[in-house]
Amino acid sequence: MRYWFALLAPARTPRPIVDKLNGEVRAVLGLPDVKTRLATAGLEVNPSTPEELAEIVKTEGGKVGQSNPLGRNSSGVRFRIT
């Protein structure tokens, strides 16, 4: 079974704010100690763009019978439990 987590912003969040959040979270997730702690917890970090995340939700969200809860302003950060 595959799970994923995403960081979302409210609909109509200005793109510069979405981009700033995405960049900051990606920077933190790239820190060696953060990557090690997440890996120890069984998490594989796969940062993405807001557009990539929206596509993932569109394709994978339907697999569990849910509609796409993301607008175009999602942060694009996701985790996958391995």
C-alpha positions in Angstrom: 0.0 0.0 0.0 1.3 3.5 -0.8 0.5 6.6 1.1 1.5 10.2 0.4 1.3 13.5 2.3 1.2 17.0 0.9 1.4 20.5 2.2 -1.5 22.6 0.9 -2.3 26.3 0.9 -5.8 27.9 0.7 -7.3 28.4 -2.7 -6.3 31.6 -4.4 -3.1 31.9 -2.4 -0.9 34.3 -4.4 1.7 32.4 -6.5 4.7 34.2 -5.0 3.6 32.9 -1.5 3.1 29.4 -2.8 6.5 29.5 -4.4 8.1 30.8 -1.2 6.5 28.1 0.9 7.5 25.4 -1.6 11.1 26.6 -1.7 11.4 26.8 2.1 9.9 23.4 2.7 12.0 21.9 0.0 15.1 23.4 1.6 14.3 21.9 5.0 13.5 18.5 3.5 16.9 18.6 1.8 18.8 19.0 5.1 20.8 15.8 5.8 19.6 15.4 9.3 15.9 15.9 8.3 16.3 13.3 5.5 17.9 10.9 7.9 15.1 11.3 10.5 12.4 10.9 7.9 14.1 7.8 6.4 14.4 6.3 9.8 10.6 6.8 10.1 10.1 5.0 6.8 9.4 8.1 4.8 10.8 8.7 1.3 10.8 12.4 0.5 9.9 13.4 -3.1 9.5 17.2 -3.3 7.6 18.4 -6.4 6.2 21.5 -7.9 2.7 22.6 -7.3 1.8 21.5 -10.8 3.3 18.0 -10.3 1.4 17.6 -7.0 -1.9 18.6 -8.6 -1.3 16.0 -11.3 -0.5 13.3 -8.7 -3.7 14.1 -6.8 -5.7 14.1 -10.0 -4.3 10.7 -11.0 -3.9 9.0 -7.6 -6.8 10.7 -5.8 -9.3 8.9 -8.1 -7.8 5.6 -7.1 -9.4 5.9 -3.7 -12.6 7.5 -4.9 -11.8 11.0 -3.9 -12.1 14.1 -6.0 -9.2 16.4 -6.5 -9.1 18.6 -3.3 -6.2 20.7 -4.7 -6.6 23.9 -6.6 -3.8 25.3 -8.6 -2.1 26.7 -5.5 -0.9 23.6 -3.7 2.7 23.7 -2.3 4.0 20.8 -4.2 5.7 18.9 -1.3 4.8 15.3 -0.7 6.0 12.4 1.4 5.6 8.7 0.6 5.7 6.0 3.2 7.8 3.1 2.0 
